[in-house]
Amino acid sequence: MNKINVLDRIVDSLDIEIFIVCKNEKEGKKLGVRLMKDLGFKDTDIVFIEYGNGGARIRLRANIFKAGDHYGWLDFN
C-alpha cells in the first residue's frame, strides 16, 4: 500500500484553533508555540490570541510551503 503524506498536498498553511488553560496571554503564547513544535512544525505563527475565562483562545498557523519552495502538491496528478 502506498503511504500518502497529506502534508505534501497542503497548498500553503495549516491553521489550528484551540483553547488552552493558562495563567495569562504570555503563557498561552508560549504553550501554543510549544504545541506546534511538539507536532513537528518548524515555521509557525500566532495568528490570533485572546485571553479570558482561565485560558486563551489561540489560532496557530504552520507554514507548510512558502513562495519559492518546491511544492509537494505539484508532483501529484
Secondary structure, DSSP 8 states (H G I E B T S, - for coil): -----GGGG-SSEEEEEEEEE-SSHHHHHHHHHHHHHHTT-SSEEEEEEEEETTEEEEEEEEE---TTS--GGGG--
